[in-house]
Amino acid sequence: MSDVLVRNVADDVLKRLKARARQNRRSLQGEVRVILEHAAEGKVPSRRAVIDKVRALFKGRRFSDSAELIREDRER
């Protein structure tokens, strides 16, 4: 196996990667490896695909206007 070194990773990106690794019970290195493997295999869904999936979950549902709820909350 080969090694890959990534320099100049932003602090906030590193923090999110560490949190994601902790959530998935992996080391940071293990988490980055999984992310890279999925990206290389094309398993990373596009943003559009994610949006379409969420829209499908809520298809046909009606939601109230949130402005009314905010107004009521402010009046309290």
C-alpha positions in Angstrom: 0.0 0.0 0.0 1.1 3.6 -0.6 0.9 6.6 1.6 -0.7 9.9 0.9 0.2 13.1 2.7 -2.3 16.0 2.6 -0.9 19.4 3.7 -2.7 22.6 4.8 -6.0 21.0 5.8 -8.1 23.8 7.3 -8.7 23.5 11.1 -12.4 23.4 10.8 -12.2 20.6 8.2 -9.9 18.6 10.4 -12.3 19.1 13.4 -15.2 17.8 11.3 -13.2 14.8 10.1 -12.2 14.0 13.7 -15.9 14.2 14.8 -17.0 12.0 11.9 -14.3 9.5 12.7 -15.4 9.4 16.4 -19.0 9.0 15.4 -18.1 6.0 13.1 -15.8 4.6 15.8 -12.7 4.8 13.5 -9.4 6.5 13.7 -8.9 9.7 11.8 -6.7 7.8 9.3 -9.4 5.1 9.0 -12.1 7.6 8.3 -10.1 9.4 5.7 -9.3 6.1 4.0 -13.0 5.2 3.9 -13.9 8.6 2.4 -11.2 8.3 -0.2 -12.3 4.7 -1.1 -15.9 5.8 -1.6 -14.9 8.8 -3.6 -12.6 6.7 -5.9 -15.5 4.1 -6.4 -18.0 6.9 -7.2 -20.0 6.0 -4.1 -20.2 9.7 -3.0 -23.7 10.9 -3.9 -24.0 14.2 -5.7 -25.6 17.1 -3.9 -28.4 16.9 -6.4 -29.0 13.2 -5.5 -29.2 14.0 -1.8 -31.6 16.8 -2.4 -33.8 14.6 -4.6 -33.8 11.9 -1.9 -34.9 14.4 0.8 -37.6 15.8 -1.5 -38.9 12.3 -2.0 -39.2 11.8 1.7 -41.4 14.8 2.1 -43.4 14.4 -1.2 -47.1 15.1 -0.8 -46.8 16.6 2.7 -48.0 20.1 3.4 -46.3 22.4 5.9 -47.5 25.4 7.7 -46.0 28.8 7.1 -43.2 29.2 9.6 -43.6 33.0 9.7 -46.8 32.5 11.7 -45.0 30.4 14.2 -42.2 32.9 14.6 -44.7 35.7 15.0 -46.5 33.8 17.7 -43.3 33.1 19.5 -42.2 36.7 19.4 -45.5 37.9 20.8 -45.0 35.7 23.9 
